[in-house]
Amino acid sequence: MTATETTPRIEPDARVWLHGNWDDYERLLTMRGEIAPSRFPASVRRGTLPGMVHLVDLWLPILLAAVAVFVVSSVIHMALPIHKGDYQRMPGEEAVMAAMRAQGLSSGEYMFPSCSSMAEMNSPELVAKRKLGPVGFLTVPSGGFAMGKSLLQWFLFSVLISAVVAYLAGLALPRGAAFSAVFRFVGTATMLGYAFGNFTNSIWKGVAWSTSFKFLFDGVIYGLATGAVFGWLWPTVA
């Protein structure tokens, strides 16, 4: 028996199965009438094919991509005028804030006029309040607004997005994948993580669609930056 006869050929879909349940892959081979998985080397049976990329292999692009997004977002929000009109000053701001303090307004999410049930929402009294207006939503953060805390949370969120995208890319792309392939896959997946989150606010909370499309633009830029970092640092074939 030759060497080629003792070592089974691994088909393109084997890598995907090896990331999951080996028993499922064994059943797949059995149905195809191919050689039993026991004939594979031990390393292959453990799901460690030579071309596989694990999450630990991508720790550097994960962190550098988060840094890149942090820097790019700072430029977009501080140096460019694109988001300067997202929020407007409330007329009579001092009087409104004084009234809220007098009511002992605590941190939380508020809707006005508010209701406690679907029946109350359709009551004549609440319908009249909505027609009279204003209707809106109010967020009062706990402890007030802290720029440092928000920036830290934003960076950690970017690390999380990069880590999830890295996991998906490791399932889909082998070591030594071309820059263009890594860039397209990682960039698209990253954009999905950043770009569309604000759309639900336009749908349910009345946030201007122009604002949501600005954040869509931001997400595309973050995707490009992350895709470039991963394409640059994607693991090569050992």
C-alpha positions in Angstrom: 0.0 0.0 0.0 1.4 3.4 -1.0 1.6 6.5 1.2 -1.2 8.1 -0.7 -3.4 5.1 0.0 -2.7 5.2 3.7 -3.3 8.9 4.1 -6.9 9.9 3.2 -7.6 12.9 1.1 -9.1 15.8 3.0 -11.8 17.5 1.1 -12.5 21.2 1.2 -15.3 20.9 3.6 -13.3 18.8 6.1 -11.9 21.9 7.8 -15.4 23.2 8.5 -16.5 19.9 10.0 -13.3 19.7 12.2 -14.2 22.9 13.8 -17.5 21.3 14.9 -18.2 17.8 16.1 -15.9 15.0 14.9 -18.7 12.4 15.2 -20.7 14.4 12.6 -17.7 14.4 10.3 -17.3 10.7 10.8 -20.9 10.1 9.8 -20.3 12.2 6.7 -17.3 10.1 5.6 -19.3 6.9 6.3 -22.2 8.1 4.1 -19.7 8.9 1.3 -18.1 5.4 1.7 -14.7 7.0 2.3 -12.0 5.9 4.7 -12.8 6.0 8.4 -11.6 8.9 10.5 -9.5 6.5 12.6 -7.1 6.4 9.6 -6.3 10.1 10.1 -3.3 11.1 12.1 -3.9 12.0 15.7 -3.4 15.7 15.1 -6.1 15.7 12.4 -8.5 13.8 14.7 -8.0 16.6 17.3 -9.1 19.1 14.7 -5.7 20.7 14.2 -5.2 20.8 10.5 -2.0 22.6 9.4 -3.9 25.4 7.7 -6.3 26.2 10.5 -6.1 29.6 12.2 -7.0 29.7 15.9 -8.2 32.7 17.9 -5.0 32.9 19.9 -3.1 33.3 16.6 -4.9 36.5 16.0 -4.4 38.3 19.3 -2.2 41.0 17.7 -4.6 42.0 14.9 -7.5 41.9 17.4 -5.8 44.5 19.6 -4.3 46.7 16.8 -7.6 46.7 14.9 -9.3 48.0 18.1 -6.7 50.7 18.4 -7.2 51.6 14.7 -10.9 51.9 15.2 -10.4 54.0 18.3 -8.1 56.4 16.5 -10.3 56.6 13.4 -13.4 57.2 15.4 -11.7 60.0 17.4 -10.8 61.7 14.1 -14.3 61.3 12.7 -16.0 62.7 15.8 -13.5 65.4 16.8 -11.8 66.6 13.6 -14.6 66.2 11.0 -17.9 68.1 11.0 -20.0 65.0 10.1 -21.5 64.5 13.6 -21.6 68.1 14.9 -25.3 68.4 14.2 -26.4 65.1 15.8 -27.7 66.9 18.9 -29.4 70.2 19.3 -29.7 72.5 22.3 -33.1 72.3 24.0 -35.0 75.6 24.1 -35.2 76.8 27.7 -32.6 74.4 28.7 -32.0 75.9 32.2 -35.6 75.9 33.1 -36.2 72.3 31.8 -33.1 71.1 33.8 -34.3 72.9 36.9 -37.7 71.3 36.6 -36.2 67.8 36.2 -34.0 68.4 39.3 -37.1 69.6 41.2 -38.8 66.3 40.3 -35.8 64.3 41.6 -35.2 62.7 38.2 -32.9 59.7 38.7 -30.8 57.9 36.1 -32.7 55.7 33.7 -34.5 55.5 30.4 -37.7 57.6 30.1 -40.5 58.0 27.5 -43.0 60.9 27.5 -45.9 60.8 27.7 -45.5 57.4 29.3 -47.9 54.5 29.8 -47.8 51.2 31.8 -49.9 49.0 29.5 -51.2 48.7 25.9 -54.6 49.6 27.1 -53.4 52.8 28.6 -51.4 53.6 25.5 -54.6 53.7 23.5 -56.6 55.5 26.1 -58.2 58.9 25.0 -56.1 60.7 27.7 -52.8 59.5 26.4 -53.8 59.9 22.7 -54.6 63.6 23.6 -51.2 64.0 25.3 -49.4 62.6 22.3 -51.3 64.9 19.9 -50.5 67.9 22.2 -46.8 66.9 22.4 -44.0 66.9 22.8 -43.3 63.2 22.4 -39.9 61.9 23.1 -37.3 59.7 24.9 -34.8 60.7 27.5 -31.7 59.0 28.8 -30.2 60.0 32.1 -26.9 58.2 32.6 -25.9 57.0 36.0 -23.3 59.3 37.6 -23.6 61.8 34.8 -21.5 61.9 31.7 -17.9 60.7 32.1 -15.7 61.0 29.0 -13.0 58.7 30.3 -15.4 55.9 31.2 -17.1 56.1 27.8 -13.8 56.0 25.9 -12.7 53.0 27.8 -16.0 51.2 27.2 -15.8 52.1 23.5 -12.3 50.6 23.2 -13.4 47.4 25.0 -16.4 47.2 22.7 -14.0 47.5 19.7 -11.8 44.7 21.1 -15.0 42.5 21.4 -16.0 43.2 17.8 -12.5 42.4 16.6 -12.4 39.2 18.6 -15.7 37.9 17.3 -14.7 38.8 13.7 -11.4 37.1 14.2 -13.2 33.9 15.3 -15.3 34.0 12.2 -12.3 34.7 10.0 -10.5 31.8 11.5 -13.3 29.4 10.6 -13.5 30.7 7.0 -9.9 31.5 6.0 -6.8 29.4 6.1 -3.3 30.4 6.9 -1.6 32.3 4.1 -4.8 33.6 2.7 -4.4 36.5 0.3 -4.6 40.1 1.7 -7.6 40.8 -0.5 -9.6 37.7 0.8 -8.9 38.6 4.4 -9.6 42.3 3.8 -13.0 41.6 2.2 -14.2 39.0 4.7 -13.0 40.8 7.9 -14.1 44.2 6.6 -17.6 43.1 5.8 -18.1 41.3 9.1 -16.7 44.2 11.0 -19.0 46.6 9.2 -22.0 44.5 10.3 -20.9 44.9 13.9 -20.6 48.7 13.8 -22.7 50.1 11.1 -26.4 49.2 11.6 -26.8 49.4 15.4 -28.3 52.9 15.3 -31.0 52.0 12.8 -33.2 50.6 15.5 -33.2 54.1 17.2 -34.5 55.6 13.9 -37.2 52.9 13.7 -38.4 53.0 17.3 -37.2 56.2 18.9 -37.5 58.8 16.1 -33.8 59.5 15.7 -33.2 61.2 12.4 -32.4 58.8 9.6 -29.6 61.1 8.6 -27.9 60.4 11.9 -28.2 56.7 11.4 -26.7 56.9 8.0 -23.8 58.9 9.4 -23.1 56.0 11.8 -23.4 53.7 8.8 -20.6 55.7 7.2 -18.6 55.4 10.4 -19.1 51.6 10.4 -17.9 51.3 6.8 -14.7 53.2 7.7 -14.2 51.0 10.8 -14.6 47.9 8.6 -12.0 49.1 6.2 -9.5 49.9 9.0 -10.1 46.5 10.6 -9.9 44.6 7.4 -6.6 46.3 6.5 -5.1 45.4 9.9 -6.1 41.8 9.7 -5.0 41.5 6.1 -1.6 42.9 7.0 -1.1 40.6 10.0 -2.9 37.4 8.9 -0.9 34.3 9.8 1.3 32.8 7.1 1.9 29.2 6.3 4.5 27.8 8.7 
